[in-house]
Amino acid sequence: MVIVATVLLVILGFVTWPMIGRQQAAAQRTTANNHLKQIGLCFLEFDQEFGAFPSEDTANAVKAATETDLNLQGTSTNALFRQFIAYGIQSEEIFWCRHPELPRSRPDNDIDPGEALAPGEVGYSYLAGLKTDLNPGIPLAFAPMKIGTESFHSEVYGGMAVVLHLDNSVWHFPIRPEDGRVASGGGSTLFDPTSEIWPDDYTIDLRHPEK
């Protein structure tokens, strides 16, 4: 009887484990989706105040307007999103999502200088140099990307990429298993520089979170 029970438990584990994995991926994808929607609102409010989304070009204006002691210098998503903290966002939580290259723990919400959006507390990649008066279908922020590349980790959100667009819509795209990229229609990929979606003078400027 003990052997039979053990075999049944093993079989049950094989049956339920994939289901649990799918549920966890869906939950993580939902968290990433909801946080991106909130980040999208930050982008809109920031653009109304400073005329563009966070970049090295807006850092000095943010520092002058807020008199913040936060370090706004840097090229990573952490450094650029820190401008949101300086502008008034009081929580680090919305900038976090599950990412296989980063710690599993959530941010500590310490937004003091030297601590705000420290490495591991931002999970999203971001296209710098954009603003709200462009094509609303332009992709803006993404998860979960392979840091330093234009491809995505397929195992985190059930084979899906979570993408925020300029109109604050969040779409879920399947990730191609052969190269980790996302197709955007018409045979092009999400960051294809030849796509007609980009402004004429725009160069893809993809930023990634700090490990």
N, C-alpha and C positions, 0 to 999 in steps of 0.2 A: 504493500500500500504506500509506503514511504517513497519507493522508486516511482510509482505511478504518479503520485502527487508532485514529485520533483519534475518529472517529464512534463506534466500539465502546466506547471509554473513556467518552465522554459519555453514551451509553445506559446503560452499567453504573453510572455515577454516579447517574443519575436513578432507576435501579432500587434501588440499595443505600442511597441517602441516607435515604429514609423509614424503612428498616429500622434503620439506625444511630440515627436520632432516637428511634424507639420503644424501642430497647435502652437508650439513655441515660436516657430518661424513666423507664423501669422501674427502672433502677439507682438513680436519685435518689429515687424513691418508696420503694424498699426501705431506703435509708439513713434517710430521714425516719421511716419506720415503726419501724425498730430503735431509733433515738434516742428516739422517743416512748415506747417500751416502757420504756426506762431512766429517762426522766423520770417516767413513771408510778410507778415504784418510789420515786423521790425524793419524790414527793407523799405516798405512803403513809407512809414513814418520818417525814417532816416533820410530817404530821398527828398521828401517834402521839406526837410530842414536844411539839408546840405547840398541838394542838387544832384546827387549821385549816390550809388551804393558804396559801402566802405571799401577804401583802397588806401594806398600810401598817400594819394593826393588829398584825401579828406582828413587824414590824421591830425594835421596841424589845426584845421578849422574846428575839429571836435575838441581838441585840447584847449583851444582858446575859448570856445563857447562854454565848456563845462568846468574848466580849471581843474581837470582830473589829475591825479597823481599816478594813474595807471600808465604802464608802458604800452604805447600804441604803435611802436616801431616794429617792423617785421613783415614778412611776406606770407606767412602761413594763415590758414583759416582762423586759428586761435587768435593771432595778432589782429586780424581785420575784424573779427566778431567782437573783440574786446572793446571796439568803438561803440558797440551797442550797449555794453555794460556802462561805459563812461556816459553815454547819453541817457541812461536811466533804467535799463533793464536790471532788475534786482536779483535775478536767479540765473544760475548757470544751467539748470536742468534742461531747458529747451534746446540747448546746443549739443546735447548728448544723444547718441544712439548706439545701439550694439554694433561693434566693429571688431572683426577678428584680429586686427593688428594692435588693438588698444586694450587697456585693462577693462575687466568686466564690471568693476565697481562704478557706481554713478558719481557725478560731481559732488563735492562737499559744500557747494554754494558759498564758499569763501571768496568774496569779490574784492578783497583788499589788494593793494598794490603788491605785486610779486606772487599773488595767489590766484587772481582772477583768470579763468580759462587756462589753467596750467595744462601741460602736455597730458593727453589722455582724457581731457574733459570736453573735447569737441570731437564729434564723429563724422561731420559732414565735409565734403569737398565743395568748392564754390568757384564760379566764374567771375573774376573781378573785371572791373571796367565797364559795367553796364548801368542802366538807369531805367526808370519806369516808362519813359515815352518811346520805347522801342517795340518791336514785334512782340505781342503778348505771349506768343508760343515759344519764345526763346527759353531754353533751360537755364536755371540759375544755380541751384544747389542740389546735391546728390548724396546718396548712400546706397550700399557701402562700397566705396571705391578702393582699389588697390593703390596705396599711397605712392605718389610719384609717377603714376601711369594714367592712361585713359580707359582702363578696364575696371571691371567690378568683381567683387567676391560673390560667387553664385550661391554659396552654402548658407548664408546668414538669413536671408528673407525668403527662403523657398524658391530660389532661382530668379528672384525679381529684384530690379533696381527701383528705388524710390526717388522721384525727380520732382523738384519744385520749379514751376515756370513763372515768368514775369507777371502773369495775371493772377498769381497766388493759387493756381490750381496745382494739385499734386497728382502725378500719374505714376502707375506701376508698370514697368516695362520688363518683359522677359530678357534675361541675360543669355547671350549666345554661349553655349558650352565650349565651342571650339576656341574662342579667343577672349571671352569675358567682356565683350563689348555689347552695346545696346543699339539695335537697329531703330532708326527714326523715320523710316518710310522712304520710298523712292530709291531704295538700294544704298542709302547713305547711313552712317552711324551717327551717334549723338553729337560727337565733336568734329564731324566732318567739316573742314574749313571751306569746302566748296559749296556747302548748302546755302540756298538762297535766304535762309532765315536770318543770317548774320548781317549786321550793318556793313556797309561797303568798306569802312575803314577799320573794322574790328579784327583784332588778332586774338585767337583763343588764348585765354590767360587763366589757366586752371590752377587753383590753389588747393592744398591738402592740409589736413590736421596734423598736429605734432604728436609724435609717439611719446 
